[in-house]
């Protein structure tokens, strides 16, 4: 989620707004703890605390997780039972990097935390900003709009990163694709859904381009977007750092 990693993997400045805020939730961490992963170093509640995934914002809500939240959900801030100006939209699940396994589980295999989170969406999610506003400890985030209830974060993650080979190869492939602008990161035969699901998801404008919709469009042989489109080499802006714990 850093600006450096974003650039190294082919991110375009014009799409950086889809990654304005990285969020992790209590609900996701609880699901991860209960997943029963066979790791070199077993997970504990002491490890799975706010900040363990390097998020900008932690939501202390059990109902906020990859199985219930959807791409395109609009979240609004509330404080003292009144809405604030802040409005955010879920752009995509977070596609985790290898550092996750180094920190959690010490298992850099198909059975590791990174691979499991990539398949399930439990590594968190990215938000884009619709209306600016502040947020502080104790604020509440509420889902006020859900235009795509069928596209939960867990479903989208499974369809794109659910294949065993794809989940182990996407990091290496993405680096190569950033250089040659053509290497497929997810192959068509690795997509875990039907042709109609592929076509629908590829046109879902609420879904972030980087690491998500760009791969689907390439599978369909359409005009390239994201890392597959030539760009001028400009540095992206510094990462917005925001750390807060809020109740939902």
TIMI-724321 format. One record per residue: residue number from 1; residue in three letters; x negated, y, z negated of N, C-alpha, C, CB in turn. Coordinates in pm, whole numbers, always signed. Glycine has a CB too. Example, Ala and Ser with C-alpha at 12.3 -4.5 7.8 and 13.67 -1.06 7.14 Angstrom:
# TIMI-724321
[site 1,ALA,[-1319,-569,-780],[-1230,-450,-780],[-1320,-330,-780],[-1131,-447,-905]];
[site 2,SER,[-1285,-225,-708],[-1367,-106,-714],[-1290,+3,-787],[-1408,-60,-572]];
This chain:
# TIMI-724321
[site 1,UNK,[-81,-120,+0],[+0,+0,+0],[-85,+126,+0],[+92,+0,-119]];
[site 2,UNK,[-219,+116,-7],[-304,+234,-4],[-313,+287,+137],[-444,+201,-59]];
[site 3,UNK,[-347,+417,+148],[-359,+478,+280],[-472,+414,+359],[-381,+629,+268]];
[site 4,UNK,[-579,+372,+289],[-692,+309,+357],[-650,+177,+420],[-808,+286,+260]];
[site 5,UNK,[-583,+92,+345],[-538,-36,+397],[-438,-15,+511],[-475,-121,+286]];
[site 6,UNK,[-353,+85,+496],[-254,+117,+599],[-323,+148,+731],[-166,+236,+554]];
[site 7,UNK,[-428,+229,+727],[-501,+264,+849],[-577,+145,+907],[-598,+379,+821]];
[site 8,UNK,[-644,+71,+821],[-723,-43,+866],[-637,-147,+936],[-797,-106,+749]];
[site 9,UNK,[-512,-156,+897],[-422,-255,+955],[-335,-197,+1066],[-335,-314,+848]];
[site 10,UNK,[-369,-80,+1114],[-300,-27,+1232],[-181,+60,+1207],[-258,-137,+1314]];
[site 11,UNK,[-164,+107,+1084],[-48,+192,+1055],[-53,+325,+1126],[-38,+214,+908]];
[site 12,UNK,[+64,+372,+1171],[+75,+502,+1237],[+123,+606,+1137],[+170,+494,+1358]];
[site 13,UNK,[+67,+725,+1145],[+106,+833,+1056],[+256,+860,+1064],[+28,+960,+1089]];
[site 14,UNK,[+313,+847,+1182],[+455,+878,+1199],[+546,+781,+1124],[+489,+876,+1346]];
[site 15,UNK,[+493,+663,+1088],[+573,+563,+1016],[+539,+556,+868],[+554,+427,+1079]];
[site 16,UNK,[+448,+641,+822],[+402,+633,+684],[+512,+664,+583],[+286,+728,+663]];
[site 17,UNK,[+613,+739,+626],[+723,+772,+535],[+802,+652,+489],[+815,+869,+601]];
[site 18,UNK,[+792,+541,+562],[+861,+418,+522],[+796,+353,+399],[+863,+319,+637]];
[site 19,UNK,[+680,+406,+360],[+606,+352,+246],[+580,+461,+142],[+474,+288,+293]];
[site 20,UNK,[+675,+550,+124],[+656,+664,+34],[+638,+620,-111],[+774,+760,+44]];
[site 21,UNK,[+713,+520,-154],[+707,+474,-292],[+710,+321,-294],[+825,+532,-376]];
[site 22,UNK,[+616,+262,-368],[+615,+117,-388],[+679,+86,-524],[+470,+60,-380]];
[site 23,UNK,[+778,-1,-523],[+855,-32,-643],[+841,-179,-680],[+1004,+4,-623]];
[site 24,UNK,[+829,-205,-808],[+842,-341,-860],[+949,-339,-968],[+705,-396,-916]];
[site 25,UNK,[+1011,-454,-993],[+1122,-458,-1087],[+1108,-572,-1187],[+1253,-472,-1011]];
[site 26,UNK,[+1174,-555,-1298],[+1176,-659,-1401],[+1240,-786,-1347],[+1251,-610,-1525]];
[site 27,UNK,[+1344,-769,-1266],[+1411,-885,-1208],[+1319,-970,-1123],[+1529,-841,-1126]];
[site 28,UNK,[+1237,-904,-1040],[+1141,-978,-958],[+1039,-1054,-1043],[+1068,-882,-864]];
[site 29,UNK,[+988,-988,-1146],[+888,-1052,-1231],[+946,-1172,-1306],[+831,-950,-1330]];
[site 30,UNK,[+1069,-1162,-1345],[+1132,-1275,-1413],[+1149,-1393,-1319],[+1268,-1234,-1471]];
[site 31,UNK,[+1187,-1365,-1195],[+1199,-1473,-1097],[+1064,-1537,-1068],[+1260,-1418,-966]];
[site 32,UNK,[+960,-1456,-1061],[+827,-1509,-1037],[+781,-1598,-1152],[+728,-1394,-1015]];
[site 33,UNK,[+807,-1555,-1273],[+767,-1632,-1390],[+838,-1767,-1395],[+795,-1553,-1517]];
[site 34,UNK,[+962,-1770,-1347],[+1041,-1892,-1351],[+1025,-1980,-1226],[+1186,-1857,-1368]];
[site 35,UNK,[+938,-1938,-1133],[+925,-2010,-1006],[+855,-2145,-1021],[+850,-1925,-907]];
[site 36,UNK,[+785,-2165,-1129],[+717,-2292,-1152],[+600,-2317,-1059],[+815,-2403,-1138]];
[site 37,UNK,[+528,-2215,-1022],[+414,-2230,-931],[+301,-2307,-999],[+365,-2093,-883]];
[site 38,UNK,[+236,-2394,-923],[+123,-2470,-975],[-5,-2394,-943],[+120,-2614,-915]];
[site 39,UNK,[-53,-2322,-1043],[-163,-2230,-1024],[-285,-2272,-1105],[-120,-2090,-1062]];
[site 40,UNK,[-401,-2224,-1061],[-524,-2248,-1137],[-517,-2181,-1273],[-647,-2197,-1058]];
[site 41,UNK,[-450,-2067,-1278],[-431,-1995,-1403],[-282,-1960,-1412],[-522,-1864,-1410]];
[site 42,UNK,[-212,-2024,-1503],[-68,-2008,-1513],[-30,-1865,-1552],[-12,-2106,-1613]];
[site 43,UNK,[+84,-1821,-1501],[+133,-1688,-1530],[+195,-1682,-1669],[+235,-1645,-1423]];
[site 44,UNK,[+193,-1565,-1727],[+253,-1544,-1858],[+327,-1411,-1859],[+145,-1548,-1969]];
[site 45,UNK,[+416,-1395,-1955],[+488,-1269,-1968],[+391,-1154,-1996],[+593,-1279,-2080]];
[site 46,UNK,[+282,-1185,-2067],[+184,-1082,-2098],[+118,-1027,-1972],[+79,-1137,-2193]];
[site 47,UNK,[+103,-1112,-1869],[+44,-1068,-1743],[+143,-991,-1658],[-8,-1187,-1665]];
[site 48,UNK,[+267,-1039,-1656],[+368,-981,-1567],[+438,-864,-1637],[+471,-1088,-1525]];
[site 49,UNK,[+366,-754,-1642],[+412,-632,-1706],[+411,-518,-1604],[+324,-598,-1828]];
[site 50,UNK,[+479,-407,-1634],[+476,-292,-1543],[+334,-257,-1502],[+542,-172,-1607]];
[site 51,UNK,[+313,-243,-1370],[+183,-207,-1316],[+103,-324,-1264],[+105,-137,-1418]];
[site 52,UNK,[+147,-447,-1290],[+66,-563,-1251],[+60,-583,-1100],[+121,-688,-1315]];
[site 53,UNK,[+151,-524,-1024],[+147,-532,-878],[+100,-400,-816],[+285,-568,-823]];
[site 54,UNK,[+50,-310,-898],[+0,-184,-846],[+107,-90,-794],[-97,-210,-738]];
[site 55,UNK,[+229,-106,-844],[+341,-26,-796],[+332,+118,-844],[+471,-87,-840]];
[site 56,UNK,[+402,+207,-772],[+414,+346,-813],[+527,+365,-914],[+438,+435,-692]];
[site 57,UNK,[+627,+279,-905],[+747,+294,-987],[+793,+157,-1033],[+858,+367,-908]];
[site 58,UNK,[+820,+143,-1161],[+871,+17,-1215],[+1014,+37,-1263],[+781,-35,-1331]];
[site 59,UNK,[+1104,-51,-1219],[+1245,-44,-1256],[+1274,-154,-1357],[+1337,-58,-1131]];
[site 60,UNK,[+1313,-115,-1475],[+1339,-208,-1584],[+1484,-256,-1578],[+1309,-143,-1721]];
[site 61,UNK,[+1516,-326,-1469],[+1652,-375,-1450],[+1652,-517,-1398],[+1728,-285,-1355]];
[site 62,UNK,[+1718,-608,-1469],[+1719,-748,-1429],[+1799,-772,-1302],[+1775,-834,-1541]];
[site 63,UNK,[+1896,-687,-1272],[+1980,-706,-1153],[+1914,-651,-1027],[+2114,-639,-1174]];
[site 64,UNK,[+1806,-576,-1043],[+1732,-525,-928],[+1626,-626,-889],[+1668,-386,-959]];
[site 65,UNK,[+1653,-705,-786],[+1553,-801,-740],[+1573,-829,-592],[+1560,-932,-820]];
[site 66,UNK,[+1483,-909,-535],[+1483,-931,-390],[+1608,-1004,-342],[+1361,-1010,-350]];
[site 67,UNK,[+1672,-1077,-429],[+1790,-1153,-390],[+1917,-1068,-388],[+1810,-1269,-484]];
[site 68,UNK,[+1914,-952,-451],[+2034,-869,-459],[+2020,-738,-381],[+2066,-838,-603]];
[site 69,UNK,[+1900,-684,-372],[+1879,-559,-299],[+1865,-586,-149],[+1754,-487,-351]];
[site 70,UNK,[+1905,-489,-69],[+1908,-507,+77],[+1832,-395,+149],[+2053,-512,+128]];
[site 71,UNK,[+1781,-429,+266],[+1722,-327,+352],[+1828,-221,+383],[+1664,-390,+484]];
[site 72,UNK,[+1793,-96,+367],[+1887,+13,+395],[+1965,+61,+275],[+1982,-30,+498]];
[site 73,UNK,[+1956,-9,+162],[+2024,+38,+41],[+1979,+179,+7],[+1998,-57,-77]];
[site 74,UNK,[+2073,+265,-26],[+2042,+401,-69],[+2055,+408,-220],[+2136,+505,+0]];
[site 75,UNK,[+1948,+455,-285],[+1944,+466,-430],[+1947,+613,-469],[+1817,+397,-488]];
[site 76,UNK,[+2022,+642,-573],[+2027,+780,-623],[+1987,+783,-770],[+2168,+840,-605]];
[site 77,UNK,[+1914,+886,-806],[+1873,+902,-945],[+1985,+959,-1030],[+1751,+991,-953]];
[site 78,UNK,[+1989,+910,-1153],[+2085,+961,-1252],[+2011,+993,-1381],[+2199,+859,-1279]];
[site 79,UNK,[+2052,+1102,-1446],[+1992,+1143,-1573],[+2099,+1203,-1662],[+1876,+1244,-1550]];
[site 80,UNK,[+2109,+1152,-1782],[+2211,+1199,-1876],[+2350,+1189,-1815],[+2182,+1344,-1919]];
[site 81,UNK,[+2376,+1076,-1747],[+2506,+1047,-1686],[+2544,+1142,-1574],[+2613,+1050,-1791]];
[site 82,UNK,[+2444,+1209,-1516],[+2472,+1298,-1404],[+2375,+1267,-1291],[+2460,+1448,-1448]];
[site 83,UNK,[+2422,+1274,-1165],[+2332,+1245,-1052],[+2229,+1355,-1035],[+2412,+1229,-922]];
[site 84,UNK,[+2110,+1315,-994],[+2004,+1411,-963],[+1998,+1431,-811],[+1867,+1362,-1018]];
[site 85,UNK,[+1907,+1514,-767],[+1892,+1539,-624],[+1822,+1423,-552],[+1814,+1668,-602]];
[site 86,UNK,[+1753,+1338,-625],[+1670,+1234,-564],[+1754,+1125,-498],[+1579,+1172,-669]];
[site 87,UNK,[+1728,+1101,-368],[+1791,+992,-295],[+1682,+919,-216],[+1904,+1045,-200]];
[site 88,UNK,[+1677,+788,-234],[+1575,+704,-172],[+1642,+590,-97],[+1477,+648,-278]];
[site 89,UNK,[+1571,+534,+2],[+1627,+423,+80],[+1526,+310,+89],[+1668,+469,+220]];
[site 90,UNK,[+1573,+187,+70],[+1486,+71,+81],[+1450,+47,+226],[+1555,-55,+21]];
[site 91,UNK,[+1319,+49,+255],[+1271,+33,+393],[+1227,-110,+423],[+1155,+128,+418]];
[site 92,UNK,[+1169,-180,+325],[+1121,-315,+350],[+1074,-379,+220],[+1007,-315,+453]];
[site 93,UNK,[+1062,-511,+218],[+989,-574,+110],[+842,-534,+120],[+1005,-729,+114]];
[site 94,UNK,[+767,-557,+14],[+623,-533,+17],[+555,-663,+63],[+569,-487,-124]];
[site 95,UNK,[+471,-653,+165],[+395,-769,+214],[+262,-770,+140],[+374,-763,+371]];
[site 96,UNK,[+241,-863,+47],[+125,-855,-42],[-7,-891,+25],[+146,-944,-159]];
[site 97,UNK,[-115,-832,-27],[-249,-862,+21],[-315,-964,-70],[-335,-733,+30]];
[site 98,UNK,[-437,-1005,-35],[-506,-1110,-109],[-543,-1073,-251],[-628,-1147,-36]];
[site 99,UNK,[-545,-943,-284],[-580,-902,-420],[-480,-955,-522],[-587,-751,-428]];
[site 100,UNK,[-359,-985,-479],[-258,-1038,-571],[-304,-1170,-630],[-123,-1057,-498]];
[site 101,UNK,[-360,-1259,-547],[-408,-1388,-597],[-529,-1373,-687],[-441,-1480,-482]];
[site 102,UNK,[-612,-1274,-661],[-728,-1251,-746],[-685,-1211,-887],[-818,-1143,-685]];
[site 103,UNK,[-576,-1138,-895],[-531,-1086,-1024],[-435,-1182,-1093],[-465,-952,-1005]];
[site 104,UNK,[-351,-1249,-1015],[-246,-1334,-1072],[-257,-1476,-1019],[-107,-1276,-1040]];
[site 105,UNK,[-287,-1571,-1105],[-286,-1711,-1069],[-415,-1771,-1022],[-188,-1731,-969]];
[site 106,UNK,[-505,-1689,-965],[-635,-1737,-917],[-621,-1854,-820],[-721,-1780,-1035]];
[site 107,UNK,[-516,-1852,-736],[-490,-1962,-644],[-467,-1905,-504],[-368,-2047,-690]];
[site 108,UNK,[-570,-1906,-423],[-562,-1844,-289],[-521,-1947,-184],[-698,-1780,-251]];
[site 109,UNK,[-410,-2012,-208],[-360,-2116,-118],[-212,-2093,-92],[-384,-2257,-176]];
[site 110,UNK,[-153,-2186,-20],[-10,-2180,+9],[+73,-2181,-117],[+30,-2296,+98]];
[site 111,UNK,[+17,-2234,-226],[+89,-2243,-353],[+65,-2122,-443],[+49,-2368,-426]];
[site 112,UNK,[-12,-2024,-395],[-46,-1910,-477],[+64,-1805,-487],[-168,-1846,-425]];
[site 113,UNK,[+39,-1707,-571],[+137,-1600,-596],[+160,-1517,-471],[+90,-1511,-712]];
[site 114,UNK,[+52,-1482,-400],[+67,-1400,-278],[+158,-1466,-177],[-68,-1374,-215]];
[site 115,UNK,[+133,-1593,-145],[+213,-1664,-46],[+358,-1675,-92],[+155,-1803,-19]];
[site 116,UNK,[+378,-1707,-218],[+515,-1719,-270],[+589,-1585,-261],[+514,-1768,-415]];
[site 117,UNK,[+522,-1477,-298],[+586,-1346,-293],[+614,-1300,-150],[+499,-1244,-363]];
[site 118,UNK,[+524,-1334,-58],[+547,-1298,+82],[+672,-1367,+135],[+425,-1334,+169]];
[site 119,UNK,[+692,-1492,+97],[+808,-1569,+145],[+939,-1526,+80],[+786,-1716,+119]];
[site 120,UNK,[+931,-1473,-41],[+1052,-1446,-119],[+1084,-1298,-141],[+1041,-1511,-250]];
[site 121,UNK,[+987,-1211,-113],[+1009,-1069,-136],[+985,-1023,-279],[+1147,-1034,-98]];
[site 122,UNK,[+925,-1108,-362],[+909,-1076,-503],[+792,-983,-534],[+892,-1202,-580]];
[site 123,UNK,[+715,-943,-434],[+603,-852,-458],[+646,-707,-471],[+502,-864,-346]];
[site 124,UNK,[+775,-681,-458],[+826,-545,-466],[+878,-496,-333],[+719,-452,-517]];
[site 125,UNK,[+907,-366,-325],[+961,-311,-200],[+922,-165,-186],[+1114,-327,-195]];
[site 126,UNK,[+928,-118,-61],[+895,+20,-30],[+1022,+102,-10],[+806,+27,+95]];
[site 127,UNK,[+1013,+229,-51],[+1122,+324,-34],[+1078,+439,+54],[+1169,+377,-169]];
[site 128,UNK,[+1171,+491,+132],[+1153,+619,+202],[+1236,+723,+130],[+1193,+608,+354]];
[site 129,UNK,[+1194,+847,+137],[+1263,+956,+68],[+1368,+1019,+160],[+1163,+1064,+20]];
[site 130,UNK,[+1492,+1022,+114],[+1599,+1088,+189],[+1621,+1231,+138],[+1729,+1008,+178]];
[site 131,UNK,[+1619,+1248,+5],[+1631,+1380,-56],[+1531,+1388,-170],[+1777,+1407,-107]];
[site 132,UNK,[+1451,+1491,-170],[+1347,+1505,-272],[+1406,+1534,-409],[+1250,+1615,-233]];
[site 133,UNK,[+1334,+1489,-509],[+1375,+1514,-647],[+1272,+1453,-740],[+1515,+1456,-675]];
[site 134,UNK,[+1285,+1481,-867],[+1191,+1425,-963],[+1252,+1303,-1031],[+1150,+1531,-1068]];
[site 135,UNK,[+1166,+1226,-1098],[+1212,+1109,-1171],[+1125,+1096,-1296],[+1205,+980,-1084]];
[site 136,UNK,[+1185,+1050,-1404],[+1112,+1041,-1528],[+1157,+920,-1608],[+1129,+1168,-1610]];
[site 137,UNK,[+1079,+887,-1710],[+1109,+773,-1796],[+1249,+786,-1853],[+1005,+762,-1909]];
[site 138,UNK,[+1327,+677,-1838],[+1464,+677,-1889],[+1569,+708,-1786],[+1475,+774,-1999]];
[site 139,UNK,[+1530,+755,-1667],[+1627,+779,-1560],[+1686,+647,-1512],[+1561,+855,-1443]];
[site 140,UNK,[+1797,+657,-1445],[+1866,+540,-1390],[+1868,+552,-1238],[+2012,+529,-1446]];
[site 141,UNK,[+1846,+440,-1168],[+1864,+434,-1023],[+1987,+350,-994],[+1738,+376,-952]];
[site 142,UNK,[+2076,+404,-913],[+2198,+333,-877],[+2205,+316,-725],[+2323,+409,-929]];
[site 143,UNK,[+2252,+199,-680],[+2278,+178,-538],[+2409,+247,-505],[+2283,+25,-503]];
[site 144,UNK,[+2403,+349,-421],[+2523,+426,-386],[+2574,+396,-246],[+2495,+574,-400]];
[site 145,UNK,[+2487,+334,-163],[+2528,+294,-29],[+2461,+161,+4],[+2491,+403,+77]];
[site 146,UNK,[+2534,+73,+70],[+2478,-55,+114],[+2526,-85,+256],[+2518,-171,+16]];
[site 147,UNK,[+2461,-27,+356],[+2507,-44,+494],[+2479,-182,+553],[+2444,+59,+580]];
[site 148,UNK,[+2385,-258,+495],[+2347,-387,+553],[+2344,-496,+445],[+2209,-377,+621]];
[site 149,UNK,[+2460,-531,+390],[+2464,-627,+279],[+2414,-766,+315],[+2603,-638,+226]];
[site 150,UNK,[+2412,-798,+444],[+2367,-930,+487],[+2215,-943,+490],[+2423,-961,+625]];
[site 151,UNK,[+2144,-831,+484],[+1998,-835,+498],[+1930,-811,+364],[+1951,-731,+600]];
[site 152,UNK,[+1940,-908,+274],[+1870,-898,+146],[+1720,-904,+170],[+1915,-1010,+49]];
[site 153,UNK,[+1645,-851,+76],[+1499,-852,+88],[+1445,-993,+90],[+1436,-775,-27]];
[site 154,UNK,[+1505,-1082,+16],[+1459,-1222,+15],[+1485,-1290,+149],[+1529,-1300,-97]];
[site 155,UNK,[+1598,-1260,+211],[+1628,-1321,+341],[+1533,-1271,+449],[+1773,-1293,+382]];
[site 156,UNK,[+1511,-1142,+453],[+1421,-1085,+553],[+1279,-1139,+536],[+1420,-931,+544]];
[site 157,UNK,[+1234,-1150,+412],[+1100,-1203,+385],[+1088,-1346,+432],[+1068,-1194,+235]];
[site 158,UNK,[+1189,-1427,+405],[+1186,-1567,+446],[+1183,-1582,+597],[+1306,-1641,+389]];
[site 159,UNK,[+1263,-1505,+667],[+1270,-1517,+812],[+1137,-1484,+879],[+1379,-1426,+866]];
[site 160,UNK,[+1067,-1384,+828],[+945,-1339,+894],[+820,-1406,+838],[+932,-1189,+881]];
[site 161,UNK,[+817,-1429,+709],[+695,-1483,+646],[+717,-1621,+582],[+644,-1386,+540]];
[site 162,UNK,[+826,-1686,+614],[+857,-1813,+550],[+781,-1932,+604],[+1000,-1839,+563]];
[site 163,UNK,[+729,-1923,+725],[+654,-2034,+784],[+519,-2050,+714],[+634,-2011,+936]];
[site 164,UNK,[+482,-2176,+685],[+359,-2202,+610],[+235,-2146,+680],[+342,-2351,+589]];
[site 165,UNK,[+225,-2167,+810],[+108,-2118,+883],[+106,-1966,+888],[+105,-2176,+1026]];
[site 166,UNK,[+222,-1908,+912],[+231,-1762,+921],[+190,-1696,+790],[+372,-1720,+960]];
[site 167,UNK,[+236,-1751,+678],[+209,-1688,+549],[+62,-1697,+510],[+295,-1752,+441]];
[site 168,UNK,[-8,-1794,+567],[-152,-1806,+538],[-238,-1731,+638],[-192,-1952,+536]];
[site 169,UNK,[-182,-1693,+752],[-260,-1630,+858],[-232,-1482,+878],[-235,-1701,+985]];
[site 170,UNK,[-125,-1428,+819],[-86,-1292,+858],[-190,-1186,+823],[+44,-1257,+791]];
[site 171,UNK,[-265,-1203,+716],[-365,-1102,+680],[-476,-1095,+784],[-423,-1132,+543]];
[site 172,UNK,[-528,-1211,+823],[-635,-1215,+924],[-585,-1167,+1059],[-690,-1358,+936]];
[site 173,UNK,[-467,-1213,+1099],[-411,-1172,+1228],[-384,-1022,+1233],[-281,-1249,+1255]];
[site 174,UNK,[-336,-966,+1123],[-301,-824,+1124],[-425,-736,+1143],[-230,-785,+994]];
[site 175,UNK,[-536,-778,+1085],[-660,-701,+1105],[-704,-707,+1251],[-772,-755,+1012]];
[site 176,UNK,[-690,-823,+1311],[-728,-836,+1451],[-635,-755,+1540],[-726,-983,+1493]];
[site 177,UNK,[-506,-759,+1509],[-408,-684,+1588],[-432,-534,+1580],[-266,-716,+1541]];
[site 178,UNK,[-481,-486,+1466],[-509,-344,+1450],[-621,-298,+1543],[-545,-313,+1306]];
[site 179,UNK,[-708,-392,+1581],[-821,-358,+1668],[-787,-376,+1816],[-941,-443,+1633]];
[site 180,UNK,[-722,-489,+1848],[-699,-515,+1991],[-560,-477,+2040],[-723,-660,+2020]];
[site 181,UNK,[-471,-440,+1949],[-335,-394,+1982],[-251,-499,+2055],[-343,-269,+2067]];
[site 182,UNK,[-285,-626,+2038],[-209,-728,+2110],[-192,-859,+2034],[-275,-756,+2240]];
[site 183,UNK,[-279,-890,+1940],[-271,-1018,+1869],[-139,-1030,+1793],[-388,-1033,+1771]];
[site 184,UNK,[-60,-1135,+1818],[+64,-1155,+1742],[+32,-1188,+1596],[+150,-1268,+1805]];
[site 185,UNK,[+99,-1124,+1505],[+79,-1154,+1364],[+172,-1266,+1320],[+102,-1029,+1277]];
[site 186,UNK,[+294,-1264,+1369],[+389,-1372,+1347],[+432,-1424,+1484],[+514,-1323,+1261]];
[site 187,UNK,[+412,-1551,+1510],[+448,-1609,+1638],[+598,-1636,+1645],[+368,-1738,+1663]];
[site 188,UNK,[+651,-1640,+1767],[+794,-1664,+1783],[+836,-1797,+1720],[+833,-1662,+1930]];
[site 189,UNK,[+754,-1901,+1736],[+790,-2030,+1680],[+777,-2035,+1528],[+703,-2137,+1740]];
[site 190,UNK,[+717,-1930,+1471],[+707,-1923,+1325],[+823,-1848,+1262],[+577,-1857,+1287]];
[site 191,UNK,[+901,-1778,+1343],[+1018,-1708,+1291],[+1118,-1811,+1241],[+1083,-1618,+1400]];
[site 192,UNK,[+1169,-1792,+1121],[+1249,-1894,+1054],[+1399,-1886,+1080],[+1226,-1885,+908]];
[site 193,UNK,[+1439,-1805,+1176],[+1580,-1790,+1204],[+1616,-1817,+1348],[+1625,-1652,+1167]];
[site 194,UNK,[+1739,-1785,+1383],[+1790,-1806,+1518],[+1753,-1690,+1609],[+1942,-1825,+1515]];
[site 195,UNK,[+1779,-1707,+1738],[+1754,-1600,+1834],[+1841,-1478,+1803],[+1780,-1649,+1978]];
[site 196,UNK,[+1965,-1502,+1765],[+2055,-1390,+1734],[+2008,-1315,+1609],[+2198,-1441,+1714]];
[site 197,UNK,[+1954,-1387,+1511],[+1901,-1321,+1392],[+1779,-1236,+1429],[+1864,-1424,+1285]];
[site 198,UNK,[+1695,-1290,+1513],[+1576,-1217,+1559],[+1617,-1088,+1630],[+1491,-1305,+1652]];
[site 199,UNK,[+1710,-1098,+1721],[+1752,-982,+1798],[+1818,-876,+1708],[+1847,-1023,+1909]];
[site 200,UNK,[+1899,-921,+1614],[+1966,-826,+1525],[+1867,-756,+1433],[+2073,-897,+1442]];
[site 201,UNK,[+1775,-833,+1377],[+1679,-776,+1284],[+1583,-681,+1355],[+1601,-887,+1214]];
[site 202,UNK,[+1549,-711,+1479],[+1458,-625,+1556],[+1517,-488,+1585],[+1421,-693,+1687]];
[site 203,UNK,[+1648,-477,+1584],[+1715,-350,+1611],[+1765,-281,+1484],[+1832,-372,+1706]];
[site 204,UNK,[+1731,-337,+1368],[+1775,-279,+1241],[+1685,-160,+1207],[+1771,-386,+1126]];
[site 205,UNK,[+1731,-40,+1240],[+1649,+79,+1226],[+1610,+109,+1082],[+1721,+197,+1283]];
[site 206,UNK,[+1689,+61,+987],[+1655,+83,+846],[+1532,+4,+803],[+1773,+46,+758]];
[site 207,UNK,[+1499,-102,+878],[+1383,-185,+846],[+1255,-116,+892],[+1396,-324,+911]];
[site 208,UNK,[+1157,-108,+805],[+1030,-43,+837],[+964,-106,+959],[+935,-49,+718]];
[site 209,UNK,[+896,-25,+1036],[+823,-73,+1154],[+698,-149,+1112],[+786,+44,+1246]];
[site 210,UNK,[+616,-89,+1025],[+488,-147,+986],[+507,-279,+910],[+409,-48,+900]];
[site 211,UNK,[+445,-384,+959],[+446,-519,+901],[+580,-590,+910],[+405,-511,+758]];
[site 212,UNK,[+678,-527,+978],[+810,-589,+986],[+867,-582,+1128],[+906,-524,+887]];
[site 213,UNK,[+928,-470,+1161],[+999,-465,+1289],[+904,-471,+1409],[+1084,-339,+1296]];
[site 214,UNK,[+780,-425,+1393],[+685,-430,+1504],[+660,-573,+1550],[+554,-363,+1464]];
[site 215,UNK,[+660,-668,+1457],[+637,-807,+1493],[+757,-867,+1567],[+607,-889,+1367]];
[site 216,UNK,[+876,-828,+1524],[+998,-880,+1586],[+1012,-831,+1730],[+1122,-840,+1505]];
[site 217,UNK,[+982,-702,+1749],[+990,-643,+1883],[+889,-711,+1976],[+963,-491,+1877]];
[site 218,UNK,[+772,-742,+1924],[+673,-810,+2007],[+719,-950,+2044],[+538,-816,+1934]];
[site 219,UNK,[+780,-1022,+1951],[+833,-1155,+1981],[+931,-1153,+2097],[+901,-1214,+1857]];
[site 220,UNK,[+1007,-1046,+2107],[+1109,-1034,+2211],[+1053,-980,+2341],[+1221,-944,+2163]];
[site 221,UNK,[+924,-945,+2343],[+863,-894,+2465],[+908,-756,+2503],[+891,-987,+2577]];
[site 222,UNK,[+950,-677,+2405],[+998,-542,+2432],[+884,-441,+2424],[+1108,-503,+2333]];
[site 223,UNK,[+913,-316,+2457],[+812,-210,+2454],[+748,-204,+2315],[+874,-73,+2491]];
[site 224,UNK,[+616,-203,+2309],[+546,-212,+2181],[+573,-93,+2089],[+400,-224,+2204]];
[site 225,UNK,[+579,-123,+1960],[+592,-20,+1857],[+490,-50,+1748],[+739,-16,+1798]];
[site 226,UNK,[+472,+42,+1656],[+382,+20,+1545],[+238,+3,+1588],[+425,-100,+1468]];
[site 227,UNK,[+170,-96,+1531],[+28,-117,+1558],[+2,-156,+1703],[-27,-223,+1467]];
[site 228,UNK,[+103,-200,+1775],[+85,-243,+1913],[+93,-127,+2012],[+188,-348,+1950]];
[site 229,UNK,[+119,-8,+1961],[+126,+111,+2044],[+1,+193,+2020],[+254,+194,+2014]];
[site 230,UNK,[-65,+235,+2127],[-188,+313,+2114],[-161,+438,+2032],[-244,+351,+2252]];
[site 231,UNK,[-259,+477,+1952],[-243,+595,+1868],[-373,+674,+1862],[-200,+554,+1726]];
[site 232,UNK,[-361,+799,+1824],[-479,+880,+1797],[-524,+849,+1656],[-449,+1033,+1815]];
[site 233,UNK,[-654,+841,+1636],[-709,+806,+1507],[-711,+927,+1415],[-849,+748,+1523]];
[site 234,UNK,[-606,+938,+1336],[-599,+1045,+1238],[-584,+983,+1102],[-482,+1141,+1269]];
[site 235,UNK,[-637,+1049,+1002],[-625,+997,+866],[-486,+1026,+814],[-732,+1057,+773]];
[site 236,UNK,[-427,+926,+750],[-296,+944,+689],[-311,+1022,+559],[-227,+808,+664]];
[site 237,UNK,[-204,+1082,+510],[-213,+1161,+388],[-241,+1073,+267],[-84,+1241,+366]];
[site 238,UNK,[-288,+1135,+160],[-319,+1061,+38],[-194,+997,-19],[-383,+1152,-67]];
[site 239,UNK,[-213,+885,-87],[-100,+812,-145],[-37,+894,-257],[-146,+675,-199]];
[site 240,UNK,[+95,+897,-260],[+167,+960,-368],[+165,+865,-486],[+312,+995,-327]];
[site 241,UNK,[+113,+908,-598],[+105,+823,-716],[+212,+866,-815],[-36,+829,-780]];
[site 242,UNK,[+302,+774,-850],[+409,+803,-942],[+429,+681,-1029],[+540,+842,-867]];
[site 243,UNK,[+416,+696,-1157],[+434,+583,-1248],[+545,+620,-1345],[+302,+548,-1324]];
[site 244,UNK,[+647,+537,-1350],[+758,+562,-1441],[+826,+432,-1474],[+858,+661,-1381]];
[site 245,UNK,[+889,+425,-1587],[+969,+310,-1625],[+1110,+362,-1649],[+911,+237,-1752]];
[site 246,UNK,[+1205,+305,-1578],[+1342,+352,-1592],[+1434,+236,-1616],[+1387,+431,-1468]];
[site 247,UNK,[+1547,+263,-1673],[+1646,+160,-1704],[+1758,+166,-1603],[+1700,+176,-1846]];
[site 248,UNK,[+1811,+48,-1567],[+1920,+39,-1469],[+2040,-29,-1534],[+1876,-37,-1342]];
